[in-house]
Amino acid sequence: MYRPIFLIGFMGSGKSTVGRRLADQLGFRFIDTDTFIETRFRQRIVDMFASLGEEVFRRRERVIIEELMSMEDTVFATGGGLPCHGDTMELLNASGETVYFRCSAQILSLRLELCKRTRPTIRDKSGEELLSFTQETLAHREPIYSQAKHTFDIDLIDTPEKEEAFACQLAQHKPLLVESDWG
């Protein structure tokens, strides 16, 4: 049994897509924390933000990660803001292997432009406004993300074939597979 792997990084960095492929490669479970939260609370995240506010969402996110974080043989795709609140990054580092998918603000903005309707913090932004938001938010989060145990630059991972190759590379990265001491 292996300690969980937590994929962290900005929204649009590929945590969910690569995470699924990585879990398949390793024979692990895959959990997208955003999807799990939506299922648990029977409400889309965009609606949670609108009706309850970000603070309530962040509390729910923390409860969920505390509940799930001891699951062995699991790859987690975390929400982009999850590690950035309170001591959550420290908690993730203590509980498993953390992997930061580092991506430039320019590339993230291009990716996010394609899927912004489902993302509450950027749904009304476009062009320069989206780039500016991405740059500012990334600058704030980078010191937290960079505390991850492993960092991979993913600017060039931009096709399904490259995602698959990258997942294979991660699966063969032996420092990610740390045997659990919980059993």
Contacts in CASP RR format, 6 or more apart in sequence:
PFRMAT RR
TARGET T0000
AUTHOR 0000-0000-0000
METHOD contacts of the structure
MODEL  1
MYRPIFLIGFMGSGKSTVGRRLADQLGFRFIDTDTFIETRFRQRIVDMFA
SLGEEVFRRRERVIIEELMSMEDTVFATGGGLPCHGDTMELLNASGETVY
FRCSAQILSLRLELCKRTRPTIRDKSGEELLSFTQETLAHREPIYSQAKH
TFDIDLIDTPEKEEAFACQLAQHKPLLVESDWG
1 72 0 8 1.000
1 73 0 8 1.000
1 179 0 8 1.000
1 180 0 8 1.000
1 182 0 8 1.000
1 183 0 8 1.000
2 28 0 8 1.000
2 72 0 8 1.000
2 73 0 8 1.000
2 177 0 8 1.000
2 178 0 8 1.000
2 179 0 8 1.000
2 180 0 8 1.000
3 72 0 8 1.000
3 95 0 8 1.000
3 96 0 8 1.000
3 97 0 8 1.000
3 178 0 8 1.000
3 179 0 8 1.000
3 180 0 8 1.000
4 69 0 8 1.000
4 70 0 8 1.000
4 71 0 8 1.000
4 72 0 8 1.000
4 73 0 8 1.000
4 74 0 8 1.000
4 75 0 8 1.000
4 76 0 8 1.000
4 95 0 8 1.000
4 96 0 8 1.000
4 97 0 8 1.000
5 22 0 8 1.000
5 28 0 8 1.000
5 74 0 8 1.000
5 75 0 8 1.000
5 76 0 8 1.000
5 96 0 8 1.000
5 97 0 8 1.000
5 99 0 8 1.000
5 176 0 8 1.000
6 69 0 8 1.000
6 76 0 8 1.000
6 78 0 8 1.000
6 83 0 8 1.000
6 92 0 8 1.000
6 95 0 8 1.000
6 96 0 8 1.000
6 97 0 8 1.000
6 98 0 8 1.000
6 99 0 8 1.000
7 15 0 8 1.000
7 18 0 8 1.000
7 19 0 8 1.000
7 22 0 8 1.000
7 75 0 8 1.000
7 76 0 8 1.000
7 77 0 8 1.000
7 78 0 8 1.000
7 99 0 8 1.000
7 101 0 8 1.000
8 15 0 8 1.000
8 78 0 8 1.000
8 79 0 8 1.000
8 80 0 8 1.000
8 82 0 8 1.000
8 83 0 8 1.000
8 89 0 8 1.000
8 92 0 8 1.000
8 98 0 8 1.000
8 99 0 8 1.000
8 100 0 8 1.000
8 101 0 8 1.000
8 145 0 8 1.000
8 148 0 8 1.000
9 15 0 8 1.000
9 78 0 8 1.000
9 79 0 8 1.000
9 80 0 8 1.000
9 83 0 8 1.000
9 100 0 8 1.000
9 101 0 8 1.000
9 102 0 8 1.000
9 103 0 8 1.000
9 141 0 8 1.000
9 145 0 8 1.000
10 80 0 8 1.000
10 103 0 8 1.000
10 108 0 8 1.000
10 134 0 8 1.000
10 137 0 8 1.000
10 138 0 8 1.000
10 141 0 8 1.000
10 145 0 8 1.000
11 79 0 8 1.000
11 80 0 8 1.000
11 108 0 8 1.000
11 112 0 8 1.000
11 119 0 8 1.000
11 122 0 8 1.000
12 103 0 8 1.000
12 108 0 8 1.000
12 111 0 8 1.000
12 112 0 8 1.000
12 115 0 8 1.000
13 101 0 8 1.000
13 102 0 8 1.000
13 103 0 8 1.000
13 108 0 8 1.000
13 154 0 8 1.000
14 77 0 8 1.000
14 101 0 8 1.000
14 154 0 8 1.000
14 157 0 8 1.000
14 163 0 8 1.000
15 32 0 8 1.000
15 77 0 8 1.000
15 78 0 8 1.000
15 79 0 8 1.000
15 80 0 8 1.000
15 101 0 8 1.000
16 32 0 8 1.000
16 77 0 8 1.000
17 163 0 8 1.000
18 101 0 8 1.000
18 154 0 8 1.000
18 157 0 8 1.000
18 163 0 8 1.000
18 166 0 8 1.000
18 167 0 8 1.000
18 170 0 8 1.000
19 30 0 8 1.000
19 75 0 8 1.000
19 77 0 8 1.000
19 167 0 8 1.000
20 30 0 8 1.000
20 77 0 8 1.000
21 163 0 8 1.000
21 164 0 8 1.000
21 166 0 8 1.000
21 167 0 8 1.000
22 28 0 8 1.000
22 30 0 8 1.000
22 75 0 8 1.000
22 167 0 8 1.000
22 170 0 8 1.000
22 171 0 8 1.000
23 29 0 8 1.000
23 30 0 8 1.000
23 74 0 8 1.000
23 75 0 8 1.000
24 30 0 8 1.000
24 167 0 8 1.000
25 167 0 8 1.000
25 168 0 8 1.000
25 170 0 8 1.000
25 171 0 8 1.000
26 73 0 8 1.000
26 75 0 8 1.000
26 171 0 8 1.000
26 177 0 8 1.000
27 73 0 8 1.000
28 73 0 8 1.000
28 74 0 8 1.000
28 75 0 8 1.000
29 71 0 8 1.000
29 73 0 8 1.000
29 74 0 8 1.000
29 75 0 8 1.000
30 74 0 8 1.000
30 75 0 8 1.000
30 77 0 8 1.000
31 68 0 8 1.000
31 71 0 8 1.000
31 74 0 8 1.000
31 75 0 8 1.000
31 76 0 8 1.000
31 77 0 8 1.000
32 76 0 8 1.000
32 77 0 8 1.000
33 61 0 8 1.000
33 64 0 8 1.000
33 65 0 8 1.000
33 68 0 8 1.000
33 76 0 8 1.000
33 77 0 8 1.000
33 78 0 8 1.000
33 79 0 8 1.000
33 82 0 8 1.000
34 45 0 8 1.000
34 77 0 8 1.000
34 79 0 8 1.000
36 64 0 8 1.000
36 68 0 8 1.000
37 45 0 8 1.000
37 48 0 8 1.000
37 57 0 8 1.000
37 60 0 8 1.000
37 61 0 8 1.000
37 64 0 8 1.000
38 44 0 8 1.000
38 45 0 8 1.000
40 60 0 8 1.000
40 64 0 8 1.000
41 48 0 8 1.000
41 60 0 8 1.000
43 51 0 8 1.000
44 118 0 8 1.000
45 57 0 8 1.000
45 120 0 8 1.000
46 118 0 8 1.000
46 119 0 8 1.000
46 120 0 8 1.000
46 123 0 8 1.000
48 56 0 8 1.000
48 57 0 8 1.000
48 60 0 8 1.000
49 57 0 8 1.000
49 120 0 8 1.000
49 121 0 8 1.000
50 120 0 8 1.000
58 81 0 8 1.000
58 85 0 8 1.000
61 79 0 8 1.000
61 81 0 8 1.000
61 82 0 8 1.000
61 85 0 8 1.000
62 85 0 8 1.000
62 88 0 8 1.000
65 76 0 8 1.000
65 78 0 8 1.000
65 82 0 8 1.000
65 88 0 8 1.000
65 91 0 8 1.000
65 92 0 8 1.000
66 91 0 8 1.000
68 74 0 8 1.000
68 76 0 8 1.000
69 76 0 8 1.000
69 91 0 8 1.000
69 92 0 8 1.000
69 95 0 8 1.000
69 96 0 8 1.000
70 95 0 8 1.000
70 182 0 8 1.000
72 180 0 8 1.000
72 182 0 8 1.000
78 92 0 8 1.000
80 141 0 8 1.000
81 141 0 8 1.000
82 88 0 8 1.000
83 89 0 8 1.000
83 92 0 8 1.000
83 98 0 8 1.000
83 141 0 8 1.000
83 144 0 8 1.000
83 145 0 8 1.000
84 140 0 8 1.000
84 141 0 8 1.000
84 144 0 8 1.000
84 145 0 8 1.000
89 98 0 8 1.000
89 144 0 8 1.000
89 147 0 8 1.000
89 148 0 8 1.000
90 147 0 8 1.000
92 98 0 8 1.000
93 147 0 8 1.000
93 148 0 8 1.000
93 149 0 8 1.000
96 178 0 8 1.000
97 149 0 8 1.000
97 150 0 8 1.000
97 175 0 8 1.000
97 176 0 8 1.000
97 177 0 8 1.000
97 178 0 8 1.000
98 147 0 8 1.000
98 148 0 8 1.000
98 149 0 8 1.000
98 150 0 8 1.000
99 148 0 8 1.000
99 149 0 8 1.000
99 150 0 8 1.000
99 151 0 8 1.000
99 152 0 8 1.000
99 170 0 8 1.000
99 176 0 8 1.000
100 145 0 8 1.000
100 146 0 8 1.000
100 148 0 8 1.000
100 150 0 8 1.000
100 151 0 8 1.000
100 152 0 8 1.000
101 152 0 8 1.000
101 154 0 8 1.000
102 145 0 8 1.000
102 151 0 8 1.000
102 152 0 8 1.000
102 153 0 8 1.000
102 154 0 8 1.000
103 153 0 8 1.000
103 154 0 8 1.000
103 155 0 8 1.000
104 155 0 8 1.000
105 131 0 8 1.000
105 134 0 8 1.000
105 135 0 8 1.000
105 138 0 8 1.000
106 131 0 8 1.000
107 155 0 8 1.000
107 158 0 8 1.000
108 134 0 8 1.000
108 138 0 8 1.000
109 127 0 8 1.000
109 130 0 8 1.000
109 131 0 8 1.000
109 134 0 8 1.000
112 119 0 8 1.000
112 122 0 8 1.000
112 130 0 8 1.000
112 134 0 8 1.000
113 126 0 8 1.000
113 127 0 8 1.000
113 130 0 8 1.000
116 122 0 8 1.000
116 123 0 8 1.000
116 125 0 8 1.000
116 126 0 8 1.000
116 130 0 8 1.000
117 123 0 8 1.000
121 133 0 8 1.000
121 137 0 8 1.000
122 130 0 8 1.000
122 133 0 8 1.000
122 134 0 8 1.000
125 133 0 8 1.000
149 175 0 8 1.000
150 173 0 8 1.000
150 175 0 8 1.000
150 176 0 8 1.000
152 166 0 8 1.000
152 170 0 8 1.000
154 166 0 8 1.000
156 162 0 8 1.000
157 163 0 8 1.000
157 166 0 8 1.000
170 176 0 8 1.000
END
